[in-house]
Amino acid sequence: MRIVYATCAVDYSGRLDAHLEPAKRALMIKADGAVLVHADGGSYKPLNWMSPPCTMTVDEPSDEERESGVSEVWRVDHDKTDDALLIQIYEIHDEMTLDLGQEPGLFKDGVEDHLQKLLSEQTDILGKDVRLIRREYPTAIGPVDLLVKDGSGHIAVEVKRRGEIDGVEQLTRYLTLLERDSTLQPIRGIFAAQEIRPQARVLAEDRGIECVVLDYDAMRGVDNPEDRLF
């Protein structure tokens, strides 16, 4: 991973257009190709980013850009869409590169692991005629929680207790890899959680990923929705 602290301006074009005026920011370039732009606030969420697969090039600034103080221009193009992230570097204050090594993966808490097990036994929650192929289906970057199948093809399912944007990003990375396997085509994704944040739902639906809200109590047989008055 490479982290660059720089004064920069950022433009994003694609599904939406966005612009960030010049300011000091942290630029993160991950080994998987992802590029993220962070401010010193906003918790974990970047101001803007480009998810892999993408290609980054470093170009010389134009005469106009050079006159305004730009020293180099980073261009990050998505390999499958017309989305592009353009970062104008005015000054690099510091940077570091560190090989983080192999990620051992996230250890699920008890509820999340139990949700996955229950869902593997109650695949009808995901749709009609859905059947389980395998739990913890392996990929090069970690296991997909559930691989299931219905009449239209295979489905990769990511199960969370709380559905956040990072969970959608995780499922997107899995789908990118699984799409390369001709034996799994066609394949789509389902993001399943007890609670799905609005931003995560918007991002998932924009990427063609279906969202399913799970009722943990009902799945455990503790609560029967049909017995409720409201």
N, C-alpha and C positions, 0 to 999 in steps of 0.2 A: 504494500500500500504506500502511495505517495501523498503527502499532505503539503500543500503550498499555501503560505500566508501571503496574500497579495492585495494590493489595491486594484480593483477591477470593475468593469461594467459587464453586464450579462444580458444577452437577448436570446429568447427562445421562440422558435417558430414551428408550427405543426398543428396539432389539434387545437391549440390556442396560442396566441402571441403574448409574450410578457417581456418586460424590460426592467432592469435594475440599474440605477444610476451608479457612477463610480463610488466605491467605498471599500474599506478594508474587510476582507472576507477570508474564510478558510476553504480551499478547494481540495477535494478528496478524489483521488483517482485510484480505484480499486483494481485488484488483479483480474477480476472478471470483466473489466472494461467499463464499469459504471463510473460516471463522473457526477459528483455532488457539490453543490455550492451552499456553504453554511455561513450564517451570521452568528454573532455572539449572543444569541437569544432564540426564542422559538422552540426550546427544548430540543428533541432529537430530530425534528423535521427540517430538511434542507429547504432553502429558498427556491431552489430549482435543481433539476437533475436530469440525467439521461441514463436510462437503463440499457443494459446489454440486450442483444448484440449491437454494438456500435463501434465506430472507428473515429479515433481522435488524431488530428493533424495540427501541427504548430506552424503558422505562416508568418511571414513578414507583414507588418502593417502597411496600409496604403499611405501615400504622401499626406493625405488629409488626417488620417489617424495618427501618423507620426507627429504631425504638427500639434495635435491635441495632447500629446504626451504618451501615446500607446507604444509600448516597446515590442510586444508580440501579440498574436491573435491565436487563440485556441478554437478550433472548430471540431465539434463532435456531431457526427451524422449517424442517425440510426440506420442499421443495415437493411431493415425491412419496411421502413416507412419514410416519409419525407421530413420527419421531425429533425430539427437541428438546434444545437446549443452553441452559441457564439460567445466566447469570453475574451474581452479585450483587457490585456494585462498592462497596467500602468507602471507598477513597481512590485517586485517580489521582495518581501521583507524577511522571509525565512522559509525553509522547507526541509522536509525529512522524508526518507524512504526506508521502509522496514518490511521485511518478509515475515508475515504473520504465521506462515505455515498452514498445515491442514487444520480446518475447523472441525472439532469433534462433534459439533451439533448441539442443539438445545435440548436439555433434559426437561421433559414435560412434567408439569405438576400433576397431582393425583386426579383432579377433576378433568383436566384436558385429556389425559391418557384414558380415563374411564369413558369420556365422551366418544373418543375414537373407537373404543371397543364396542360400546353400545351401538354406534352408528354402523359399524361393520355387521352387526347382527340385525339391524333394522333399516336396511338399505331402501325400503319402500318410502322412507322419509324423503329421499332424494328424487323420487319419481317412480312412475309405473315401470314394472319389469326391470328394475335396476338390480343387478346381482354383483356380489363381491368377487373380484379376481384375486386381490391380495392386500393385506395390510402391510404398511412400511415397504412399499415398492421401491427398490433401490434405483438411484440415479448417481451420476458422477459427483453431484454436489449435496447429496443427502437423500434420505428416503421420503417419498410422497406418502402422506398419512394413509390414504386409501386409493387403490385403483379399482374402479368398478366399470360395469358395462351395461348398456341398455340396447334397444333396437337400433339406435342411431350411431353407436360407436362407443369408444372408451371414454372414461371420465376420470380425471385426476382430482382428488378431493383433499383440500387442506382444512384441518379441523383446529379451531381455536376456542378458547374460553371467551376471550374478548377479541373481536375482529378489528384489527388496526390496519393502517396502510402498509406496514412492513410485512404483514401476513399476505396481503395481495401481491406485493413485490416478490415474496418467496414463492408463491404459487406460479407467478408469471415466469420465474426462472426455471421452475420444474417443467412447465409446459413448453418452454423454448427447447429444452433438451429432449423431451418426449416426442415432440413433433418431428424429430429427426429419425425416429424409429418407424419404419414403414409398416411394421406389424401392428402398430397401435393406431393407425390412421383409420377414420378420423378421430381426433381427440379434442376434448374441451375441458374446461375447469369449473369446479364448484367450490366456493368459499363458504364453509359452514362454521357457525359460531353461536354461542348463547346470545351474544350481543354484537352487532356490527355497527361501527361508527359511520355516520353519514358520509364522511370523506372517503372512507374505505369502500363503501358501497358505490359511490360515484366512480371511483377509479376502477373498481372491478367491472362494473357494467360497461364502462368505456372500453375495456379490453375484452369484452365478450365473455366475461366470467360471471356465472350465475351465483347469487347469494342465497343461502338458506339459513334461517334462524332456528336454532335447536332449543327445544324445551327439555332441559336436563331432568327435571322432576318427572315429567310425563314419560321420558325414555326409561327412567328407572322404575316406573310403575308406582311412584309415590303420589302422583297427581294425575287424575284423569280429566282432560280438558272437556270431555263430553258431560261431566257431572257439574260443571260450573254454571252458575246462574248468569254470570257476565264475565 
